[in-house]
Amino acid sequence: MTAAAPIDRQEARLLVADAEGNIRHLPRAALASLFDPGDLVVANDAATLPASLHGVHRPSDEKVEVRLAAWVAFRDPAHFDAIVFGAGDYRMRTEERPPPPPLTPGDRLELGPLMAFVERTLGHHQRRVRIRFAGERAGISRGLARHGRPIQYAHVPEPLMLWDVWTKIAAEPIAFEPPSAGFALDWRMLAGWRARGVRFATLSHAAGLSSTGDPALDRLLPFDEFFHIPESCALAIEETKRSGRRIVAIGTSVVRALESAANADGSVRAGTGEARGQIARGALLRVADAILTGVHRPGESHYELLRAFAGDSLLDRVSAAASERFYRPHEFGDSLLIERRTGEPNEPGSDHSAP
């Protein structure tokens, strides 16, 4: 697989692994015709914050980059958990970024027009901290808009603008990185689903960082993430389950939100909540029957979530097929659609491959 820069939507590809273990290669535009009347597609409508902030650490006077990583209180712009790097920018691989100067409570971070203070370090990881911005809510929001940039990684060589990381359905800016599976959607596709009787609903999930550059921290990903599920989405899920049709999650963030809000019968509680912990091999999925996602590598938190949908043998075949055909990974790459067998829990060691 090769690294992905933003690609022409018409060139994007889709690998489909169905519930019987069959693999197909299609243009991604074929998504408009893949689902059946009565199926429900659920997407994350979160817009992406300009969550990368460059500035100076006081009293060391060393340059730093602060990447906002999680809300402390949902939609409170004054407090965030963050990852702090030393000098440099996205052009350097995250794993090679230098650590920040020693950070202690009370340290001041001058970030363009914004001033923030380190409240405490989190765990035993020096670069993971809780920060507090000084000033009023409106001033903080204006400062983020003026000075912040999208979080970006070295596999995309050109600097990204904020509109590059917003999906076509982006609404409230609450995510720290884009809910990138949603890049597959456009209004033509939604209109095609509507014409065929395929239902569509949205929730909002504050998608967090995909990499910290620290292997120990990366093992903790994803961090806890807030979400909001509208009453209309919860009702659509209930009606879809009652009719025996499928729930298709657009992205890992949607799966995390739905399964975090799920009741034992597969219905979903409306309202705001927090997705905690990881979904991985052996997890019992109560809501999602299929997932549309990007191309991920074993060991990544996104890939671990896929192991709740399919056994390792099938995922090995998916990875091999994607590699052989040079599917593009990362947030602007190609897509995978993976189904699980309806009504069958994905127990540890289970495999949904065809016999």
ROTOR-852170 format. One record per residue (C-alpha): residue in three letters; residue number from 1; x, y, z. Coordinates in nm, 2 decimals, always signed. Layout:
BEGIN
aa: Ala, i: NUM, px: X, py: Y, pz: Z
...
This chain:
BEGIN
aa: Met, i: 1, px: +0.00, py: +0.00, pz: +0.00
aa: Thr, i: 2, px: +0.12, py: +0.35, pz: -0.08
aa: Ala, i: 3, px: +0.08, py: +0.66, pz: +0.12
aa: Ala, i: 4, px: -0.23, py: +0.87, pz: +0.02
aa: Ala, i: 5, px: -0.25, py: +1.23, pz: -0.07
aa: Pro, i: 6, px: -0.59, py: +1.37, pz: -0.14
aa: Ile, i: 7, px: -0.72, py: +1.18, pz: -0.44
aa: Asp, i: 8, px: -0.98, py: +1.25, pz: -0.71
aa: Arg, i: 9, px: -1.31, py: +1.11, pz: -0.58
aa: Gln, i: 10, px: -1.38, py: +0.95, pz: -0.92
aa: Glu, i: 11, px: -1.06, py: +0.75, pz: -0.88
aa: Ala, i: 12, px: -1.13, py: +0.62, pz: -0.53
aa: Arg, i: 13, px: -1.18, py: +0.25, pz: -0.50
aa: Leu, i: 14, px: -1.38, py: +0.02, pz: -0.27
aa: Leu, i: 15, px: -1.29, py: -0.33, pz: -0.14
aa: Val, i: 16, px: -1.59, py: -0.52, pz: -0.02
aa: Ala, i: 17, px: -1.57, py: -0.82, pz: +0.21
aa: Asp, i: 18, px: -1.92, py: -0.96, pz: +0.26
aa: Ala, i: 19, px: -2.07, py: -1.17, pz: +0.53
aa: Glu, i: 20, px: -1.98, py: -1.49, pz: +0.35
aa: Gly, i: 21, px: -1.61, py: -1.39, pz: +0.32
aa: Asn, i: 22, px: -1.62, py: -1.30, pz: -0.05
aa: Ile, i: 23, px: -1.40, py: -1.01, pz: -0.17
aa: Arg, i: 24, px: -1.48, py: -0.77, pz: -0.45
aa: His, i: 25, px: -1.31, py: -0.47, pz: -0.59
aa: Leu, i: 26, px: -1.54, py: -0.19, pz: -0.70
aa: Pro, i: 27, px: -1.52, py: +0.19, pz: -0.77
aa: Arg, i: 28, px: -1.62, py: +0.37, pz: -0.45
aa: Ala, i: 29, px: -1.91, py: +0.53, pz: -0.63
aa: Ala, i: 30, px: -2.07, py: +0.19, pz: -0.64
aa: Leu, i: 31, px: -2.17, py: +0.25, pz: -0.27
aa: Ala, i: 32, px: -2.47, py: +0.43, pz: -0.41
aa: Ser, i: 33, px: -2.61, py: +0.09, pz: -0.52
aa: Leu, i: 34, px: -2.48, py: -0.16, pz: -0.27
aa: Phe, i: 35, px: -2.74, py: -0.13, pz: +0.01
aa: Asp, i: 36, px: -3.10, py: -0.26, pz: +0.02
aa: Pro, i: 37, px: -3.42, py: -0.07, pz: +0.08
aa: Gly, i: 38, px: -3.48, py: -0.04, pz: +0.45
aa: Asp, i: 39, px: -3.11, py: -0.05, pz: +0.54
aa: Leu, i: 40, px: -2.98, py: +0.24, pz: +0.75
aa: Val, i: 41, px: -2.65, py: +0.42, pz: +0.69
aa: Val, i: 42, px: -2.52, py: +0.61, pz: +0.99
aa: Ala, i: 43, px: -2.25, py: +0.88, pz: +0.95
aa: Asn, i: 44, px: -2.06, py: +1.11, pz: +1.17
aa: Asp, i: 45, px: -2.14, py: +1.47, pz: +1.09
aa: Ala, i: 46, px: -1.87, py: +1.63, pz: +1.31
aa: Ala, i: 47, px: -1.66, py: +1.90, pz: +1.15
aa: Thr, i: 48, px: -1.29, py: +1.92, pz: +1.23
aa: Leu, i: 49, px: -1.13, py: +2.17, pz: +1.46
aa: Pro, i: 50, px: -0.81, py: +2.36, pz: +1.37
aa: Ala, i: 51, px: -0.65, py: +2.16, pz: +1.65
aa: Ser, i: 52, px: -0.28, py: +2.20, pz: +1.57
aa: Leu, i: 53, px: -0.13, py: +2.51, pz: +1.74
aa: His, i: 54, px: +0.23, py: +2.62, pz: +1.71
aa: Gly, i: 55, px: +0.39, py: +2.85, pz: +1.97
aa: Val, i: 56, px: +0.65, py: +2.89, pz: +2.25
aa: His, i: 57, px: +0.68, py: +2.72, pz: +2.59
aa: Arg, i: 58, px: +0.76, py: +2.95, pz: +2.88
aa: Pro, i: 59, px: +0.99, py: +2.96, pz: +3.07
aa: Ser, i: 60, px: +1.22, py: +2.75, pz: +2.84
aa: Asp, i: 61, px: +1.15, py: +2.97, pz: +2.53
aa: Glu, i: 62, px: +1.15, py: +2.66, pz: +2.32
aa: Lys, i: 63, px: +0.92, py: +2.61, pz: +2.02
aa: Val, i: 64, px: +0.64, py: +2.36, pz: +2.06
aa: Glu, i: 65, px: +0.34, py: +2.22, pz: +1.87
aa: Val, i: 66, px: +0.03, py: +2.15, pz: +2.08
aa: Arg, i: 67, px: -0.22, py: +1.91, pz: +1.93
aa: Leu, i: 68, px: -0.56, py: +1.92, pz: +2.10
aa: Ala, i: 69, px: -0.66, py: +1.56, pz: +2.16
aa: Ala, i: 70, px: -0.98, py: +1.54, pz: +2.36
aa: Trp, i: 71, px: -1.25, py: +1.75, pz: +2.53
aa: Val, i: 72, px: -1.23, py: +1.76, pz: +2.91
aa: Ala, i: 73, px: -1.60, py: +1.88, pz: +2.92
aa: Phe, i: 74, px: -1.79, py: +1.85, pz: +2.59
aa: Arg, i: 75, px: -1.79, py: +2.17, pz: +2.40
aa: Asp, i: 76, px: -1.60, py: +2.36, pz: +2.67
aa: Pro, i: 77, px: -1.33, py: +2.55, pz: +2.47
aa: Ala, i: 78, px: -1.12, py: +2.64, pz: +2.77
aa: His, i: 79, px: -1.00, py: +2.29, pz: +2.87
aa: Phe, i: 80, px: -0.85, py: +2.02, pz: +2.66
aa: Asp, i: 81, px: -0.63, py: +1.72, pz: +2.69
aa: Ala, i: 82, px: -0.34, py: +1.76, pz: +2.44
aa: Ile, i: 83, px: -0.03, py: +1.61, pz: +2.30
aa: Val, i: 84, px: +0.28, py: +1.84, pz: +2.29
aa: Phe, i: 85, px: +0.57, py: +1.81, pz: +2.06
aa: Gly, i: 86, px: +0.90, py: +1.99, pz: +2.04
aa: Ala, i: 87, px: +1.01, py: +2.21, pz: +1.75
aa: Gly, i: 88, px: +0.91, py: +2.09, pz: +1.40
aa: Asp, i: 89, px: +0.59, py: +2.04, pz: +1.20
aa: Tyr, i: 90, px: +0.40, py: +1.78, pz: +1.01
aa: Arg, i: 91, px: +0.67, py: +1.74, pz: +0.74
aa: Met, i: 92, px: +0.86, py: +1.53, pz: +1.00
aa: Arg, i: 93, px: +0.72, py: +1.18, pz: +1.07
aa: Thr, i: 94, px: +0.53, py: +1.18, pz: +1.39
aa: Glu, i: 95, px: +0.75, py: +0.90, pz: +1.53
aa: Glu, i: 96, px: +1.06, py: +1.12, pz: +1.47
aa: Arg, i: 97, px: +0.93, py: +1.44, pz: +1.63
aa: Pro, i: 98, px: +1.13, py: +1.55, pz: +1.93
aa: Pro, i: 99, px: +0.97, py: +1.56, pz: +2.28
aa: Pro, i: 100, px: +0.87, py: +1.89, pz: +2.43
aa: Pro, i: 101, px: +1.07, py: +2.06, pz: +2.70
aa: Pro, i: 102, px: +0.98, py: +1.93, pz: +3.05
aa: Leu, i: 103, px: +0.63, py: +2.04, pz: +3.12
aa: Thr, i: 104, px: +0.51, py: +2.12, pz: +3.47
aa: Pro, i: 105, px: +0.18, py: +2.25, pz: +3.61
aa: Gly, i: 106, px: +0.16, py: +2.63, pz: +3.57
aa: Asp, i: 107, px: +0.38, py: +2.64, pz: +3.26
aa: Arg, i: 108, px: +0.26, py: +2.90, pz: +3.01
aa: Leu, i: 109, px: +0.22, py: +2.82, pz: +2.64
aa: Glu, i: 110, px: +0.20, py: +3.11, pz: +2.40
aa: Leu, i: 111, px: +0.02, py: +2.99, pz: +2.10
aa: Gly, i: 112, px: -0.02, py: +3.28, pz: +1.86
aa: Pro, i: 113, px: -0.31, py: +3.50, pz: +1.99
aa: Leu, i: 114, px: -0.39, py: +3.24, pz: +2.26
aa: Met, i: 115, px: -0.24, py: +3.18, pz: +2.60
aa: Ala, i: 116, px: -0.27, py: +2.84, pz: +2.77
aa: Phe, i: 117, px: -0.14, py: +2.69, pz: +3.09
aa: Val, i: 118, px: -0.04, py: +2.34, pz: +3.17
aa: Glu, i: 119, px: -0.27, py: +2.21, pz: +3.45
aa: Arg, i: 120, px: -0.11, py: +1.87, pz: +3.48
aa: Thr, i: 121, px: +0.06, py: +1.59, pz: +3.29
aa: Leu, i: 122, px: -0.16, py: +1.28, pz: +3.23
aa: Gly, i: 123, px: -0.03, py: +0.95, pz: +3.34
aa: His, i: 124, px: +0.34, py: +0.88, pz: +3.30
aa: His, i: 125, px: +0.36, py: +1.04, pz: +2.96
aa: Gln, i: 126, px: +0.54, py: +1.37, pz: +2.95
aa: Arg, i: 127, px: +0.39, py: +1.49, pz: +2.62
aa: Arg, i: 128, px: +0.03, py: +1.42, pz: +2.72
aa: Val, i: 129, px: -0.11, py: +1.71, pz: +2.93
aa: Arg, i: 130, px: -0.42, py: +1.89, pz: +3.03
aa: Ile, i: 131, px: -0.42, py: +2.25, pz: +2.94
aa: Arg, i: 132, px: -0.64, py: +2.55, pz: +3.01
aa: Phe, i: 133, px: -0.69, py: +2.85, pz: +2.78
aa: Ala, i: 134, px: -0.70, py: +3.19, pz: +2.93
aa: Gly, i: 135, px: -0.99, py: +3.43, pz: +2.82
aa: Glu, i: 136, px: -1.35, py: +3.42, pz: +2.73
aa: Arg, i: 137, px: -1.52, py: +3.14, pz: +2.53
aa: Ala, i: 138, px: -1.56, py: +3.37, pz: +2.22
aa: Gly, i: 139, px: -1.20, py: +3.49, pz: +2.23
aa: Ile, i: 140, px: -1.07, py: +3.13, pz: +2.25
aa: Ser, i: 141, px: -1.28, py: +3.02, pz: +1.96
aa: Arg, i: 142, px: -1.16, py: +3.32, pz: +1.75
aa: Gly, i: 143, px: -0.80, py: +3.24, pz: +1.85
aa: Leu, i: 144, px: -0.83, py: +2.88, pz: +1.74
aa: Ala, i: 145, px: -0.99, py: +2.99, pz: +1.41
aa: Arg, i: 146, px: -0.71, py: +3.25, pz: +1.34
aa: His, i: 147, px: -0.41, py: +3.05, pz: +1.45
aa: Gly, i: 148, px: -0.50, py: +2.68, pz: +1.45
aa: Arg, i: 149, px: -0.44, py: +2.45, pz: +1.16
aa: Pro, i: 150, px: -0.57, py: +2.10, pz: +1.09
aa: Ile, i: 151, px: -0.37, py: +1.82, pz: +1.25
aa: Gln, i: 152, px: -0.16, py: +1.68, pz: +0.96
aa: Tyr, i: 153, px: +0.09, py: +1.39, pz: +0.91
aa: Ala, i: 154, px: +0.39, py: +1.36, pz: +0.68
aa: His, i: 155, px: +0.21, py: +1.13, pz: +0.43
aa: Val, i: 156, px: +0.03, py: +1.44, pz: +0.29
aa: Pro, i: 157, px: +0.31, py: +1.66, pz: +0.16
aa: Glu, i: 158, px: +0.11, py: +1.98, pz: +0.10
aa: Pro, i: 159, px: -0.03, py: +2.19, pz: +0.38
aa: Leu, i: 160, px: -0.40, py: +2.12, pz: +0.44
aa: Met, i: 161, px: -0.66, py: +2.39, pz: +0.48
aa: Leu, i: 162, px: -0.96, py: +2.35, pz: +0.71
aa: Trp, i: 163, px: -1.20, py: +2.28, pz: +0.43
aa: Asp, i: 164, px: -0.98, py: +1.99, pz: +0.32
aa: Val, i: 165, px: -1.06, py: +1.80, pz: +0.64
aa: Trp, i: 166, px: -1.44, py: +1.87, pz: +0.64
aa: Thr, i: 167, px: -1.66, py: +1.61, pz: +0.50
aa: Lys, i: 168, px: -1.96, py: +1.70, pz: +0.27
aa: Ile, i: 169, px: -2.19, py: +1.66, pz: +0.57
aa: Ala, i: 170, px: -1.98, py: +1.85, pz: +0.83
aa: Ala, i: 171, px: -2.18, py: +2.03, pz: +1.09
aa: Glu, i: 172, px: -2.06, py: +2.14, pz: +1.43
aa: Pro, i: 173, px: -1.67, py: +2.15, pz: +1.47
aa: Ile, i: 174, px: -1.61, py: +1.91, pz: +1.76
aa: Ala, i: 175, px: -1.36, py: +1.65, pz: +1.61
aa: Phe, i: 176, px: -0.99, py: +1.68, pz: +1.64
aa: Glu, i: 177, px: -0.92, py: +1.48, pz: +1.33
aa: Pro, i: 178, px: -1.16, py: +1.43, pz: +1.04
aa: Pro, i: 179, px: -1.41, py: +1.14, pz: +1.06
aa: Ser, i: 180, px: -1.24, py: +1.04, pz: +0.74
aa: Ala, i: 181, px: -1.47, py: +0.75, pz: +0.63
aa: Gly, i: 182, px: -1.72, py: +1.02, pz: +0.56
aa: Phe, i: 183, px: -1.50, py: +1.15, pz: +0.27
aa: Ala, i: 184, px: -1.67, py: +0.88, pz: +0.07
aa: Leu, i: 185, px: -2.01, py: +1.05, pz: +0.09
aa: Asp, i: 186, px: -2.14, py: +1.32, pz: -0.13
aa: Trp, i: 187, px: -2.49, py: +1.46, pz: -0.20
aa: Arg, i: 188, px: -2.53, py: +1.26, pz: -0.52
aa: Met, i: 189, px: -2.47, py: +0.93, pz: -0.32
aa: Leu, i: 190, px: -2.72, py: +1.04, pz: -0.05
aa: Ala, i: 191, px: -2.98, py: +1.12, pz: -0.31
aa: Gly, i: 192, px: -2.92, py: +0.78, pz: -0.47
aa: Trp, i: 193, px: -2.98, py: +0.60, pz: -0.14
aa: Arg, i: 194, px: -3.29, py: +0.80, pz: -0.08
aa: Ala, i: 195, px: -3.43, py: +0.71, pz: -0.42
aa: Arg, i: 196, px: -3.37, py: +0.34, pz: -0.35
aa: Gly, i: 197, px: -3.53, py: +0.35, pz: +0.00
aa: Val, i: 198, px: -3.20, py: +0.33, pz: +0.19
aa: Arg, i: 199, px: -3.23, py: +0.54, pz: +0.50
aa: Phe, i: 200, px: -2.96, py: +0.78, pz: +0.63
aa: Ala, i: 201, px: -2.90, py: +0.93, pz: +0.97
aa: Thr, i: 202, px: -2.62, py: +1.12, pz: +1.15
aa: Leu, i: 203, px: -2.47, py: +1.14, pz: +1.49
aa: Ser, i: 204, px: -2.18, py: +1.36, pz: +1.61
aa: His, i: 205, px: -1.87, py: +1.21, pz: +1.75
aa: Ala, i: 206, px: -1.55, py: +1.40, pz: +1.85
aa: Ala, i: 207, px: -1.30, py: +1.18, pz: +1.66
aa: Gly, i: 208, px: -0.96, py: +1.21, pz: +1.82
aa: Leu, i: 209, px: -0.60, py: +1.15, pz: +1.73
aa: Ser, i: 210, px: -0.48, py: +0.86, pz: +1.52
aa: Ser, i: 211, px: -0.12, py: +0.89, pz: +1.62
aa: Thr, i: 212, px: +0.08, py: +1.05, pz: +1.90
aa: Gly, i: 213, px: +0.43, py: +0.95, pz: +1.79
aa: Asp, i: 214, px: +0.48, py: +0.76, pz: +2.12
aa: Pro, i: 215, px: +0.43, py: +0.38, pz: +2.10
aa: Ala, i: 216, px: +0.32, py: +0.36, pz: +2.46
aa: Leu, i: 217, px: +0.07, py: +0.64, pz: +2.41
aa: Asp, i: 218, px: -0.05, py: +0.49, pz: +2.08
aa: Arg, i: 219, px: -0.14, py: +0.17, pz: +2.26
aa: Leu, i: 220, px: -0.40, py: +0.38, pz: +2.46
aa: Leu, i: 221, px: -0.57, py: +0.50, pz: +2.14
aa: Pro, i: 222, px: -0.84, py: +0.59, pz: +2.09
aa: Phe, i: 223, px: -0.87, py: +0.82, pz: +2.39
aa: Asp, i: 224, px: -1.21, py: +0.87, pz: +2.55
aa: Glu, i: 225, px: -1.43, py: +1.06, pz: +2.31
aa: Phe, i: 226, px: -1.76, py: +1.25, pz: +2.35
aa: Phe, i: 227, px: -2.06, py: +1.19, pz: +2.12
aa: His, i: 228, px: -2.42, py: +1.31, pz: +2.07
aa: Ile, i: 229, px: -2.69, py: +1.09, pz: +1.92
aa: Pro, i: 230, px: -3.00, py: +1.27, pz: +1.81
aa: Glu, i: 231, px: -3.34, py: +1.13, pz: +1.89
aa: Ser, i: 232, px: -3.41, py: +1.09, pz: +1.52
aa: Cys, i: 233, px: -3.10, py: +0.87, pz: +1.48
aa: Ala, i: 234, px: -3.19, py: +0.65, pz: +1.77
aa: Leu, i: 235, px: -3.55, py: +0.61, pz: +1.64
aa: Ala, i: 236, px: -3.42, py: +0.52, pz: +1.29
aa: Ile, i: 237, px: -3.20, py: +0.25, pz: +1.44
aa: Glu, i: 238, px: -3.49, py: +0.11, pz: +1.64
aa: Glu, i: 239, px: -3.71, py: +0.10, pz: +1.34
aa: Thr, i: 240, px: -3.44, py: -0.06, pz: +1.12
aa: Lys, i: 241, px: -3.37, py: -0.33, pz: +1.38
aa: Arg, i: 242, px: -3.74, py: -0.40, pz: +1.42
aa: Ser, i: 243, px: -3.77, py: -0.46, pz: +1.04
aa: Gly, i: 244, px: -3.46, py: -0.69, pz: +1.03
aa: Arg, i: 245, px: -3.26, py: -0.46, pz: +0.80
aa: Arg, i: 246, px: -2.89, py: -0.37, pz: +0.83
aa: Ile, i: 247, px: -2.71, py: -0.08, pz: +1.01
aa: Val, i: 248, px: -2.41, py: +0.04, pz: +0.82
aa: Ala, i: 249, px: -2.16, py: +0.25, pz: +1.01
aa: Ile, i: 250, px: -1.96, py: +0.50, pz: +0.82
aa: Gly, i: 251, px: -1.63, py: +0.49, pz: +1.01
aa: Thr, i: 252, px: -1.49, py: +0.36, pz: +1.34
aa: Ser, i: 253, px: -1.61, py: +0.67, pz: +1.53
aa: Val, i: 254, px: -1.97, py: +0.58, pz: +1.44
aa: Val, i: 255, px: -1.92, py: +0.22, pz: +1.57
aa: Arg, i: 256, px: -1.77, py: +0.35, pz: +1.90
aa: Ala, i: 257, px: -2.07, py: +0.59, pz: +1.95
aa: Leu, i: 258, px: -2.34, py: +0.34, pz: +1.86
aa: Glu, i: 259, px: -2.19, py: +0.06, pz: +2.07
aa: Ser, i: 260, px: -2.13, py: +0.29, pz: +2.37
aa: Ala, i: 261, px: -2.49, py: +0.40, pz: +2.36
aa: Ala, i: 262, px: -2.63, py: +0.05, pz: +2.29
aa: Asn, i: 263, px: -2.88, py: -0.13, pz: +2.50
aa: Ala, i: 264, px: -2.88, py: -0.51, pz: +2.53
aa: Asp, i: 265, px: -3.15, py: -0.54, pz: +2.26
aa: Gly, i: 266, px: -2.95, py: -0.34, pz: +2.00
aa: Ser, i: 267, px: -3.15, py: -0.02, pz: +2.05
aa: Val, i: 268, px: -2.95, py: +0.30, pz: +2.11
aa: Arg, i: 269, px: -3.00, py: +0.57, pz: +2.37
aa: Ala, i: 270, px: -3.03, py: +0.92, pz: +2.24
aa: Gly, i: 271, px: -2.83, py: +1.20, pz: +2.40
aa: Thr, i: 272, px: -2.47, py: +1.28, pz: +2.49
aa: Gly, i: 273, px: -2.22, py: +1.03, pz: +2.61
aa: Glu, i: 274, px: -1.86, py: +0.93, pz: +2.62
aa: Ala, i: 275, px: -1.70, py: +0.64, pz: +2.43
aa: Arg, i: 276, px: -1.45, py: +0.48, pz: +2.66
aa: Gly, i: 277, px: -1.20, py: +0.20, pz: +2.60
aa: Gln, i: 278, px: -1.13, py: +0.00, pz: +2.29
aa: Ile, i: 279, px: -1.35, py: -0.22, pz: +2.06
aa: Ala, i: 280, px: -1.13, py: -0.51, pz: +1.94
aa: Arg, i: 281, px: -1.13, py: -0.88, pz: +1.87
aa: Gly, i: 282, px: -1.41, py: -1.07, pz: +2.05
aa: Ala, i: 283, px: -1.63, py: -0.76, pz: +2.12
aa: Leu, i: 284, px: -2.00, py: -0.82, pz: +2.09
aa: Leu, i: 285, px: -2.14, py: -0.57, pz: +1.84
aa: Arg, i: 286, px: -2.50, py: -0.49, pz: +1.93
aa: Val, i: 287, px: -2.58, py: -0.23, pz: +1.66
aa: Ala, i: 288, px: -2.35, py: -0.22, pz: +1.36
aa: Asp, i: 289, px: -2.38, py: -0.49, pz: +1.09
aa: Ala, i: 290, px: -2.12, py: -0.34, pz: +0.85
aa: Ile, i: 291, px: -1.86, py: -0.08, pz: +0.85
aa: Leu, i: 292, px: -1.72, py: +0.15, pz: +0.58
aa: Thr, i: 293, px: -1.37, py: +0.25, pz: +0.67
aa: Gly, i: 294, px: -1.03, py: +0.34, pz: +0.53
aa: Val, i: 295, px: -0.74, py: +0.10, pz: +0.47
aa: His, i: 296, px: -0.57, py: +0.03, pz: +0.80
aa: Arg, i: 297, px: -0.27, py: -0.17, pz: +0.91
aa: Pro, i: 298, px: -0.25, py: -0.44, pz: +1.18
aa: Gly, i: 299, px: -0.17, py: -0.29, pz: +1.52
aa: Glu, i: 300, px: -0.35, py: +0.04, pz: +1.45
aa: Ser, i: 301, px: -0.65, py: +0.11, pz: +1.68
aa: His, i: 302, px: -0.88, py: +0.14, pz: +1.37
aa: Tyr, i: 303, px: -0.76, py: -0.21, pz: +1.25
aa: Glu, i: 304, px: -0.82, py: -0.36, pz: +1.60
aa: Leu, i: 305, px: -1.18, py: -0.24, pz: +1.58
aa: Leu, i: 306, px: -1.22, py: -0.42, pz: +1.25
aa: Arg, i: 307, px: -1.14, py: -0.75, pz: +1.43
aa: Ala, i: 308, px: -1.48, py: -0.72, pz: +1.60
aa: Phe, i: 309, px: -1.64, py: -0.75, pz: +1.26
aa: Ala, i: 310, px: -1.43, py: -1.03, pz: +1.10
aa: Gly, i: 311, px: -1.18, py: -1.30, pz: +1.20
aa: Asp, i: 312, px: -0.81, py: -1.26, pz: +1.14
aa: Ser, i: 313, px: -0.81, py: -1.50, pz: +0.84
aa: Leu, i: 314, px: -1.05, py: -1.28, pz: +0.65
aa: Leu, i: 315, px: -0.88, py: -0.96, pz: +0.75
aa: Asp, i: 316, px: -0.54, py: -1.11, pz: +0.64
aa: Arg, i: 317, px: -0.70, py: -1.17, pz: +0.30
aa: Val, i: 318, px: -0.84, py: -0.82, pz: +0.29
aa: Ser, i: 319, px: -0.50, py: -0.67, pz: +0.37
aa: Ala, i: 320, px: -0.33, py: -0.89, pz: +0.11
aa: Ala, i: 321, px: -0.59, py: -0.80, pz: -0.16
aa: Ala, i: 322, px: -0.56, py: -0.43, pz: -0.08
aa: Ser, i: 323, px: -0.18, py: -0.45, pz: -0.09
aa: Glu, i: 324, px: -0.17, py: -0.64, pz: -0.42
aa: Arg, i: 325, px: -0.39, py: -0.37, pz: -0.58
aa: Phe, i: 326, px: -0.21, py: -0.08, pz: -0.42
aa: Tyr, i: 327, px: -0.51, py: +0.05, pz: -0.23
aa: Arg, i: 328, px: -0.42, py: +0.39, pz: -0.07
aa: Pro, i: 329, px: -0.43, py: +0.41, pz: +0.31
aa: His, i: 330, px: -0.48, py: +0.70, pz: +0.55
aa: Glu, i: 331, px: -0.76, py: +0.95, pz: +0.57
aa: Phe, i: 332, px: -0.76, py: +1.05, pz: +0.20
aa: Gly, i: 333, px: -0.72, py: +0.70, pz: +0.06
aa: Asp, i: 334, px: -0.95, py: +0.42, pz: -0.07
aa: Ser, i: 335, px: -1.22, py: +0.25, pz: +0.13
aa: Leu, i: 336, px: -1.32, py: -0.09, pz: +0.27
aa: Leu, i: 337, px: -1.67, py: -0.22, pz: +0.34
aa: Ile, i: 338, px: -1.67, py: -0.51, pz: +0.58
aa: Glu, i: 339, px: -1.99, py: -0.69, pz: +0.68
aa: Arg, i: 340, px: -2.04, py: -0.93, pz: +0.97
aa: Arg, i: 341, px: -2.28, py: -1.22, pz: +0.98
aa: Thr, i: 342, px: -2.61, py: -1.09, pz: +1.11
aa: Gly, i: 343, px: -2.70, py: -1.22, pz: +1.45
aa: Glu, i: 344, px: -2.37, py: -1.40, pz: +1.50
aa: Pro, i: 345, px: -2.13, py: -1.26, pz: +1.77
aa: Asn, i: 346, px: -1.77, py: -1.23, pz: +1.66
aa: Glu, i: 347, px: -1.62, py: -1.45, pz: +1.93
aa: Pro, i: 348, px: -1.24, py: -1.46, pz: +1.98
aa: Gly, i: 349, px: -1.09, py: -1.67, pz: +1.71
aa: Ser, i: 350, px: -1.40, py: -1.67, pz: +1.49
aa: Asp, i: 351, px: -1.36, py: -1.62, pz: +1.12
aa: His, i: 352, px: -1.63, py: -1.51, pz: +0.88
aa: Ser, i: 353, px: -1.45, py: -1.64, pz: +0.58
aa: Ala, i: 354, px: -1.63, py: -1.87, pz: +0.34
aa: Pro, i: 355, px: -1.55, py: -2.24, pz: +0.40
